[in-house]
């Protein structure tokens, strides 16, 4: 099937192009043990830009993308966040991005394989039409069943389904680890039974939360913690101006506090954090993409005894001195994933949220005229909005709602 879209190639100068391409439709399975199914046709309607796309573009310029291409192809259609229209089912859907020959493709093991629409081995959303496994087209919330045009405000919220599902997964994992890490201490302190101690330990994990970085993932993890632990004290640390839109959003919606680290030394940042809590942090979430995160947590002593370090940044090295690390009984968690259950929960939660306020649009034809320039000079430029998205098919969007 022929279509138009943007796609990555291995090319030093033009790793991202727009034009006519041929779409393939090989059988794919959602999970190990299920039958392989050919995809059904869907029309991308609203698409979001992700840092993963930006990194894939840079990989193409370094001639590193070949393992990411669909089998037999020399290109990959990008895009994995957004909403599609499914003509044969007369409905909108969110694409569950990852599947494959594994029991749980978000936590596959060595003998298992996976694919990701728009990221790895399967074409994504930045095209006029594509094929997707029918079991991986998730429903919108029930109140939106039967709609024929998608309210723009809802589209902006749902563009976050993938990263918000990651945040739900992160919260779930921190609960699991925090409960297991500290329930015996709680049993000794409270003289209570194991079940009671586990519930207390789970909640106490988030009593003093540092989230280092104020991008979408940091905001979403903070939102999940606030929704599930109303007594948590949450402090975002970043370089953004204290009066910026996303800082105001974090304070108002997530009910969090904020420390601007711009111009401060690492020692000063650590002191400010500990002064804010009056002690050390119980959990430290790193989302800034810099190695400063782990230095603040470990070298500067911000993460307290029995605390959890949740590394959600891609790229930086996490280092620690094994002597204090062992005696302080720290745990490091690193897993950037989610399951279908998490994404289905994310869709419902986002539909009732205010996260649409953080999304700004770029015109489709401005983007396709110069996709590389759009990424470099607008979508990921200094001063870019927290999230950029594009209406790919205006026929299915109600821009007045």
N, C-alpha and C positions, 0 to 999 in steps of 0.2 A: 504494500500500500504506500502510495506517495503522500507526503505531507510537507509542510514547511515548519521549520523550527530552528532553534539554536543548538549547536552541538560542539563538543570538545574534540580536538584532534591533536596529534603530536606535531607541533609546528612552533619553531622558536619565536616567530613574529606574530602569527595569527592562530593561537591555540583555541580560540572560540570564534565560531562562524555562524552566520544565518543564511539559510537557503533551503532548497528542496532536498529532501532526503527520503530514502526508502525505509519503511518500518517493517521489521520482521516480527513474527508471532510464534516463537517456539513454545512448546508446552513447558509450564513451570508448576512446581508444587509449593503450596504454602508451608507445609510442615512434613517432616519425615513420617512415612506411613500413609500419607494421603496420595491420591492419584494425581498425576500431572494433568494440567488443564491448559488448553490454549486460552489466550486472553480474549476478553470481549472489548469491543470498541468503546472508547470514552473520549470526550472532548474536554481538554483542559480549559477551565473558565477563569480561574484566579490563581496566581502563582507567586510565591515568596522567594526572595533571594537569601541564601544561606552562606555562611562562611566556608562551608565545605565546598560549595560551587567555586568560590573564589580560589580556594587552595587547589582544586582540580584544574582550574585554568592555568595556574602557575606550574603545576606538574606537567601539563601539556607543553608548555614552553621549554621544559627541561627534558622532553621526550621520555616521560616516565608513565604515560597513561595506558600503554598497551594492555596490562593486566586488567584494566577497568572496562575495556570495551566489551560489548556483547559478542558472543562467540561468532567468529567469521566476519566481524565488522571492524572497520578502522576508525570508528567514531562513537561517541556517546552523547545522546541527548541529555542535557542537564536538567536539574530541577526536581526536588522531592518534597516540596511543601506547597499545598494548595488544595483546591476543590475542582472536581471534574463533573461533567454531566454525562450520564450513561443513557444513550438514546434507547437501547433495547429494553431498559427497565424504567424509563421515564422518571429518573430521579437524579439528585446530586449525590456525590459520594466523596469520601476522603480516602486516598490511596494508602493502604498499609504498606510501608515502603519495603520492609525486609521479609524475605521468605527463603525457602531452600530445603535441602535434604538434611534437616536437623530437627530434633525434638523441640527445641526452643531457639530459633535463629538469632535471638538477641544475645544468647550465651552459648554459642556453639562450641563443640569440642574438636579435637584434632582430626577425627575421622568424619566430620560433618562439613557441609558446604553451605554457602548462602549466596543470595543475590540481593541487590538493592536498586530499586527503580531510581534512575537519575544519578546514581553514585557508583555502582559496581556491577557490571555484567548485564544490566537491563536499562533500556531507555526510559527517560523521565518525562517531566510535565511541560517543558518549554517547547511545545509543538501544537499544531492544530488538532491532531488526533493521534491516539496511540492505543495499544492493546494492554490490558491489565488482567491478571488472574481474577476471575469473578469472586473468589472467596476473599480477595484482598481489597474489595471496594466497600468500605465501612459506611454505615448509615449515619445521616445527620440525626440530631435529637428528634424525638417523636413529634414535638410541636411543629416541626418544619416538614413533616411528611406531606407530599403532594404539591409543594410549591414548584412553580415553573420558572421563577426568577429569584435569584439569591440576593437578599439585602446586602449592600456593600459593607455595612457595619458588621454583619455576621461573617462575611467572607474574610474581612480583616482579622477577626478573632480566630477563625478556624485555620488561618494560614500558620498559626502557631501550634497546631496539633502535634506535630512531630517533636519539637523541642519541649513542649509542655509535658508530653508523655515521658520524655527523659527525666524531667523534674519529678514526676510522680514516682518513677522508678528509683531515683536517687533518695527521695524521702523514705520510700519503703525499705531500701537497703540500709539506710542509716538507722531506721527503727529496729530492723533485725539485728544489726551489729551492736547498737547501743544497748539493747535489751540483753543480749548474750554477754556483752562485755561487763556489765555492771550489776546484774541482778543479785549476784551472790554478796556483793558489798552491801546492797540495799537490804537483803535478808538479815545480815548481821546487824545492820544499823537499826532497822525497824522491828526486828524480831517478828517478822511476818512470814507467810507461806510463799512458796516459789511463784505461783501465779500472780499474786499481788505484787511481789517484788519485781517481776518482769514488767508489769504495767507501769510501775513507778519509774523504773530504770529507763524505759522507753521514752517517757515524757521528760525525764531529767536530762536526757541526751541533748535537748534543744534549749535548756534553760538560758544559756549564754552562747548565742550563735554569731559567729563572724562569717560574713560572705564577702570574700575579697574579689571585687570585680562587679560591675553594674551593667552587664549586658543582659540579653533576654534570658539566658540560662540562669544567671544569678537571681534575676527578678522572679523567675518561675519557681526556683527552689525556695526562695524566701516566701513566696505566696503559698506554696504547699505547707511549709512549716507553720505559717500563721494560721491557715485554715484548720490544721490538725492539732495545733498546740497554742491555744490562745494566750497562755501565760509566758510564752517564750520571749526572751529579749533578743532582738535581732539587730545587728549592726552591719550595715553595708560599708565597705571601704573601697574607694576608687579615686580617680583623679578628676572626675567631673566637677564642674562648678556646683556649689551647694544650691544654687537657684535654678539649675537646669531642669528641663521637663521631666527627665527620667528620675531625678532625685526627688522632685516634688511628688511624682507618682508613687515612688517607693514609700515615702513618708505617709501619704494620704491613704493609699489603697492597701498597702501591706502593713501599715502601722509600724514601720521600722525606723531606726535612727540611722544617721549617716555621718561618716568621717571623710573629709576631703584630704587625701594623702598628697596632693600636689605640693611640691616644695618642701616636704618633710623628709627627714632621713629615716632609715629603717628603725633606728632606735627610738626616734620620736613617734613614729607610727605605733610601734609596740607599746610605748608608754601611754599614748592616748587611748588605745584599746583597753589596756588593763585599768587605766583610770576610769574609763566609762563603766566597766563592769564592776569595778572595785576588787577584781581578782582576775583569774585567767578564764579563757573560753572553754566551754564543754565540747563544742564542735566547731571546726574550721573548714569552710567550703571554699576551695580555690577555683575561681572561674575567670581570672584576668588574663590567662595565657602567658604569665611571666613567672620567672623563678623567684621573684620577690615573695610570692605566696608562702612557699615552704620555709624560706628563711625567717619570715616574720613568725610563722607558727612554731618552728622548732629552734632555730638558733637564737631568736629573740624571746623565746619562752612564752609566747601568747597562748599556745594550746596547753591546757592544764592536764594534770594527772588523770589517767583513764579516759582521755579525750579521743575523739575521732577526727581524722583529717580526710575530707572527701575531696579528692583531686578530680576536678571536672574540666581541667584545661588540657588542650592538646598541644604538645610541643615542649613545655618546660620540663627540666629534670627536677625531681623531688629528692632532696638529699637530707640526711639526718645523721647525727652522731649516735652510734649504737648504744653507748653507755647510758646517757640520759633517756634515750628512746625506750630502752628496755625497762629501766627502773621507773619511768613515768607511765609505763603500761599503755603506750599509744597504739592506735590501730590506724592504718592507712587503707582507704577504700578508693578504688579507681575502676569505674565501669560505666561507659557512656552508651547506654542501651535502654530499651523499653520493650514491652510485649504488646500484643493486640489488646489485652485487657487494659493496659495503661493508656493506650491511644483512645480507646472507647470512652474511658473515664475523662480523658483530656478534652474530647469533643464536647461532652456535656458540660464540664466545668467552664470551658472557654466561652461557650455560647451564652453564659450568664455573667461573663466578666466584663471588665472595662479595658481589656488589652487592645481593643481596636484603636484606642486613643494614641497608641505608640506606633502606628503604621502609617507611612506616607507612600504615595504612588509615584511611579514613573510611567510615562506613556509607552505603550507597547512599541510604537514605531520609532520613538526616540531610542529605545533599548535595542531594537533589531537593526537600526541603521548603523550602530557602532557598539556592539555588545561589550567589547573589551574596554572601550572608552567609558561606557556606562559603569562598569564594575570599578575601574580605577579612579574615575573622576567624580563619581556621584554616589554610587551605592556603598562603596567602602572607602570613600575619601574622608579626610579630616572634617569633622562637623556633619557627617552623614547622619540621617535619622537612625533611631534604634532598629527599625525594621523597614525595609523597602519591599514593595510588592507591585505587581502589574495586573491590570485587567486584561487577560489574554483574549477573552471572547465576550464582548459587550452585550451580545444578544441575550445572555443569561444573567446579567447583573442589573439589579435595580439600584441605580446610583443615588436615588433620593432617600433611601432608607438605611 
